[in-house]
Amino acid sequence: MATGPQMETMLNKLLIIDSNALFHRSRSALTRTMGEMETSFGAPTTGTYGFLNSLFSVIEKYDFDSIIPVYDKGGNWRKKEDTEYKADREKSSITHYADMNLLIEDVLPALGFSPVGVPGYEADDVIATIARKSPAYKEIFILTCDKDLLQLVNNRVKVILFNSAKKTQVVDIDGVVSIFGVYPSDVKYFKALAGDSSDNVAGLKGVGPKTAVKIIEECTPGLEDEVGDFSGADRIAFHPRVRESAGVFLANLRLVTLEHDVPNLTWFASSPPSLTVITALFEALEFKSYLKPTRFNNIKRALKVE
């Protein structure tokens, strides 16, 4: 069943998962503490196991009507446009890719989810589009470790953010202001000015977080000044601290702004999986801890298995 605008019944909660970010964080954490995990027949499962641990801990706590995992399908247009974008990230190993492929192609579908990815776009763009085009839900939650997605927060959209202590924080509008010092709609301006080290986006020379906030506050859309009534981006580009580096600011802004209308995008609601299937899945992956009665019952309730 599609979860787009055609749905008439108002549902309560949608969870959108930033799968790549959650997988990478979970896999890195487990690898550091336990080393690589694999089945007796040699299938790598470190990231898959860690991802499911994180996911189950969240969905056991909240009652979601639907869950949509989103992932990067490759061909990122930002990397083609700017070769420095995310260029400092370590290349993933073959084991990493095999583990991720297991999660996306086999495990998540077996659990009743339909992973979504669009070639040429990042998972963040797909998440932004789904969040914007899912009016059937009263609340939308985005599960991620990536603060880039905080620019999507509004009265209906919140972010469940994993922190370094392996705990989660539900971030609303006030939470975004607390983290960045600006409202969600201005997060893209903040990153374009101050830079984003996680994506290898260099900020403007001499502009740090505090200066970025000050510039944004002075360029609030709707105020009149000597350059007329421009949009927020235009106003910032004309600011005295930015003017000489306006080209860099605007180029950065294009990279850090999420797409809200990814073309040819179709997504589907999750559905309760079969008890037989999830039992066989956990047995095949040798995830024995999931099959312990108390743990298994909690997972079944979270997945709405009858």
C-alpha positions as CSV (number, residue, x, y, z in Angstrom):
1,M,0.0,0.0,0.0
2,A,1.5,3.3,-1.0
3,T,2.0,5.9,1.7
4,G,1.7,9.0,-0.6
5,P,-0.9,11.7,-0.7
6,Q,-3.6,9.4,-2.0
7,M,-4.2,7.9,1.4
8,E,-7.4,9.3,2.9
9,T,-7.3,7.9,6.5
10,M,-5.2,9.9,8.9
11,L,-2.6,7.7,10.6
12,N,-0.6,8.5,13.7
13,K,3.1,7.9,13.3
14,L,5.5,7.3,10.4
15,L,9.1,6.3,11.0
16,I,11.7,7.0,8.2
17,I,15.1,5.4,8.7
18,D,18.3,6.9,7.5
19,S,19.6,3.4,6.9
20,N,23.2,4.1,5.7
21,A,23.9,6.4,8.7
22,L,22.4,4.0,11.2
23,F,24.2,1.0,9.7
24,H,27.6,2.7,9.6
25,R,27.3,4.0,13.2
26,S,26.1,0.6,14.4
27,R,28.8,-1.4,12.5
28,S,31.6,0.9,13.6
29,A,30.6,0.7,17.2
30,L,30.3,-3.1,17.3
31,T,33.6,-3.6,15.3
32,R,35.5,-1.5,17.8
33,T,34.1,-3.4,20.8
34,M,33.6,-6.9,19.5
35,G,35.4,-7.3,16.2
36,E,33.8,-8.5,13.0
37,M,30.8,-10.8,13.3
38,E,29.9,-13.5,10.8
39,T,27.8,-16.6,10.6
40,S,29.2,-20.1,10.6
41,F,29.0,-20.1,6.8
42,G,31.0,-16.8,6.5
43,A,28.3,-14.2,5.9
44,P,29.3,-10.8,7.5
45,T,26.6,-9.6,10.0
46,T,28.2,-7.0,12.2
47,G,26.4,-4.0,10.7
48,T,23.1,-5.9,10.3
49,Y,23.1,-7.0,13.9
50,G,24.0,-3.6,15.2
51,F,21.4,-1.9,12.9
52,L,18.6,-4.2,14.2
53,N,19.6,-3.7,17.8
54,S,19.2,0.1,17.3
55,L,16.0,-0.2,15.3
56,F,14.3,-2.6,17.7
57,S,15.2,-0.4,20.7
58,V,13.3,2.5,19.0
59,I,10.3,0.7,17.6
60,E,9.8,-1.2,20.9
61,K,9.5,2.2,22.6
62,Y,7.2,3.9,20.0
63,D,4.1,2.6,18.3
64,F,4.6,3.4,14.6
65,D,1.9,2.8,12.0
66,S,4.5,2.4,9.3
67,I,8.3,2.2,8.9
68,I,10.2,3.1,5.7
69,P,14.0,2.4,5.5
70,V,15.8,4.7,3.1
71,Y,19.3,4.1,1.7
72,D,21.9,5.5,-0.7
73,K,21.6,3.8,-4.1
74,G,24.7,5.4,-5.6
75,G,25.5,8.0,-8.2
76,N,25.4,11.0,-5.8
77,W,25.0,14.2,-7.9
78,R,26.8,16.2,-5.2
79,K,30.0,14.2,-5.6
80,K,29.8,14.8,-9.4
81,E,29.3,18.5,-8.9
82,D,32.0,19.0,-6.2
83,T,34.8,16.4,-6.0
84,E,35.7,17.5,-2.5
85,Y,32.2,16.6,-1.2
86,K,32.7,13.7,1.3
87,A,36.0,13.1,-0.3
88,D,37.7,12.6,3.1
89,R,35.6,9.6,4.0
90,E,37.3,6.2,4.2
91,K,36.3,3.8,1.4
92,S,34.1,1.0,2.6
93,S,35.5,-2.6,2.5
94,I,34.0,-5.5,0.6
95,T,32.8,-6.9,3.9
96,H,31.0,-3.6,4.7
97,Y,29.2,-3.7,1.3
98,A,28.2,-7.4,1.7
99,D,26.9,-6.7,5.2
100,M,24.9,-3.7,4.0
101,N,23.6,-5.6,1.0
102,L,22.4,-8.4,3.3
103,L,20.5,-5.9,5.4
104,I,18.8,-4.0,2.4
105,E,18.1,-6.9,0.1
106,D,17.2,-9.7,2.5
107,V,16.8,-8.8,6.1
108,L,14.6,-5.7,6.0
109,P,12.2,-7.1,3.4
110,A,11.8,-10.2,5.5
111,L,10.9,-8.0,8.5
112,G,8.0,-6.4,6.4
113,F,9.8,-3.3,5.3
114,S,10.4,-2.0,1.7
115,P,13.7,-0.1,1.5
116,V,13.7,2.9,-0.8
117,G,16.7,4.4,-2.7
118,V,16.9,6.5,-5.9
119,P,20.1,6.5,-8.1
120,G,21.7,9.9,-8.2
121,Y,20.3,11.1,-4.9
122,E,21.3,10.8,-1.3
123,A,19.2,9.0,1.2
124,D,18.7,12.4,2.9
125,D,17.0,13.8,-0.3
126,V,14.7,10.8,-0.4
127,I,13.8,11.2,3.3
128,A,13.1,14.9,2.7
129,T,10.7,14.1,-0.2
130,I,8.9,11.3,1.7
131,A,8.5,13.6,4.8
132,R,7.1,16.4,2.6
133,K,4.7,14.1,0.7
134,S,3.2,12.0,3.5
135,P,0.3,14.2,4.7
136,A,-1.6,11.1,5.9
137,Y,0.5,11.0,9.1
138,K,-0.1,13.2,12.1
139,E,3.6,12.8,13.1
140,I,6.7,11.8,11.2
141,F,9.9,10.7,12.9
142,I,13.3,10.4,11.2
143,L,15.7,7.9,12.8
144,T,19.3,9.0,12.1
145,C,22.8,9.9,13.5
146,D,23.1,12.7,11.0
147,K,22.4,16.3,12.1
148,D,21.9,17.3,8.4
149,L,18.4,16.0,8.7
150,L,17.5,18.5,11.4
151,Q,16.7,21.0,8.6
152,L,13.5,18.9,8.0
153,V,12.1,19.4,11.5
154,N,8.8,21.3,11.8
155,N,5.6,21.1,13.7
156,R,4.9,17.6,12.3
157,V,8.4,16.2,11.7
158,K,10.8,15.3,14.5
159,V,14.2,13.6,14.4
160,I,15.2,10.7,16.7
161,L,18.9,11.4,16.9
162,F,21.5,8.9,18.1
163,N,24.3,10.5,20.1
164,S,27.8,9.3,20.9
165,A,26.7,7.7,24.1
166,K,24.4,5.3,22.2
167,K,21.3,7.1,23.5
168,T,18.5,8.7,21.5
169,Q,17.2,12.2,21.6
170,V,14.0,13.3,20.1
171,V,14.7,16.7,18.5
172,D,11.9,19.2,17.8
173,I,12.0,22.8,16.7
174,D,13.3,24.0,20.1
175,G,15.9,21.2,20.1
176,V,17.2,22.3,16.7
177,V,17.6,25.9,18.0
178,S,19.4,24.5,21.1
179,I,21.9,22.6,18.8
180,F,22.5,25.1,16.1
181,G,21.3,28.4,17.4
182,V,18.9,28.8,14.4
183,Y,15.6,27.5,13.4
184,P,15.4,24.3,11.2
185,S,14.7,26.3,8.0
186,D,18.0,28.2,8.6
187,V,20.2,25.1,9.2
188,K,21.2,25.0,5.6
189,Y,22.4,28.6,5.8
190,F,24.3,27.8,9.0
191,K,26.1,24.9,7.3
192,A,26.8,26.9,4.1
193,L,28.4,29.6,6.2
194,A,30.2,27.7,9.0
195,G,30.9,24.5,6.9
196,D,30.2,20.9,7.7
197,S,33.3,18.8,8.5
198,S,31.3,15.5,8.3
199,D,30.6,16.2,4.6
200,N,34.0,17.9,3.9
201,V,32.3,21.2,3.2
202,A,34.6,24.0,4.1
203,G,33.0,27.1,5.6
204,L,33.7,30.7,4.7
205,K,37.1,32.1,5.9
206,G,36.6,33.7,9.3
207,V,33.1,32.5,9.8
208,G,32.6,30.1,12.7
209,P,29.3,28.9,14.3
210,K,28.7,32.0,16.4
211,T,29.4,34.4,13.4
212,A,27.1,32.2,11.2
213,V,24.3,32.6,13.7
214,K,24.8,36.3,13.9
215,I,24.8,36.7,10.1
216,I,21.6,34.6,9.8
217,E,19.9,36.7,12.5
218,E,20.8,39.9,10.7
219,C,19.5,38.6,7.4
220,T,16.1,37.3,8.6
221,P,13.8,37.3,5.5
222,G,11.2,40.0,5.5
223,L,13.4,42.8,6.8
224,E,14.1,45.8,4.5
225,D,17.7,47.0,3.9
226,E,19.7,48.6,1.2
227,V,19.5,45.6,-1.2
228,G,15.7,45.3,-1.1
229,D,13.4,42.4,-0.2
230,F,15.4,39.4,-1.2
231,S,15.2,35.7,-0.1
232,G,17.3,34.6,2.9
233,A,20.0,33.3,0.6
234,D,20.3,36.5,-1.3
235,R,20.3,38.6,1.9
236,I,23.1,36.5,3.3
237,A,25.1,36.7,0.1
238,F,24.9,40.5,0.3
239,H,25.9,40.6,4.0
240,P,29.2,42.5,4.5
241,R,30.9,39.4,6.1
242,V,29.8,37.2,3.2
243,R,29.8,39.5,0.1
244,E,33.4,38.7,-1.1
245,S,32.8,35.0,-0.6
246,A,29.2,34.9,-1.9
247,G,30.1,32.4,-4.6
248,V,31.5,30.0,-2.1
249,F,28.5,30.5,0.2
250,L,26.0,29.8,-2.7
251,A,28.0,26.7,-3.9
252,N,28.0,25.4,-0.3
253,L,24.3,26.1,0.0
254,R,23.5,24.0,-3.0
255,L,25.4,21.1,-1.6
256,V,23.9,21.2,1.9
257,T,20.3,21.9,0.9
258,L,18.2,18.8,0.8
259,E,16.0,18.0,-2.3
260,H,12.3,17.9,-1.5
261,D,11.0,16.6,-4.8
262,V,13.1,13.6,-5.9
263,P,11.6,12.4,-9.2
264,N,10.2,9.0,-9.9
265,L,10.0,8.2,-6.2
266,T,7.6,5.5,-5.0
267,W,7.5,4.2,-1.5
268,F,5.3,1.6,0.3
269,A,4.0,1.2,3.9
270,S,5.4,-1.6,6.0
271,S,3.4,-4.7,6.9
272,P,3.6,-7.2,9.7
273,P,6.0,-10.0,8.8
274,S,5.3,-13.7,9.1
275,L,6.2,-15.3,12.4
276,T,7.7,-18.3,10.5
277,V,9.8,-16.0,8.3
278,I,11.3,-13.9,11.1
279,T,12.0,-17.0,13.2
280,A,13.8,-18.6,10.2
281,L,15.6,-15.3,9.5
282,F,17.1,-15.0,13.0
283,E,18.0,-18.7,13.0
284,A,19.8,-18.4,9.6
285,L,21.7,-15.3,10.8
286,E,22.5,-17.1,14.1
287,F,21.1,-14.1,16.1
288,K,20.4,-16.3,19.1
289,S,19.8,-13.5,21.5
290,Y,16.7,-12.4,19.4
291,L,15.2,-15.9,19.8
292,K,15.2,-15.8,23.6
293,P,11.5,-15.8,24.7
294,T,11.3,-12.3,26.3
295,R,13.4,-10.6,23.6
296,F,11.5,-12.4,20.8
297,N,8.1,-11.4,22.2
298,N,9.2,-7.8,22.4
299,I,10.3,-7.9,18.8
300,K,7.1,-9.5,17.7
301,R,5.0,-6.8,19.4
302,A,7.2,-4.1,17.8
303,L,6.8,-5.6,14.4
304,K,3.0,-6.2,15.0
305,V,3.4,-9.9,14.3
306,E,0.1,-11.7,15.1
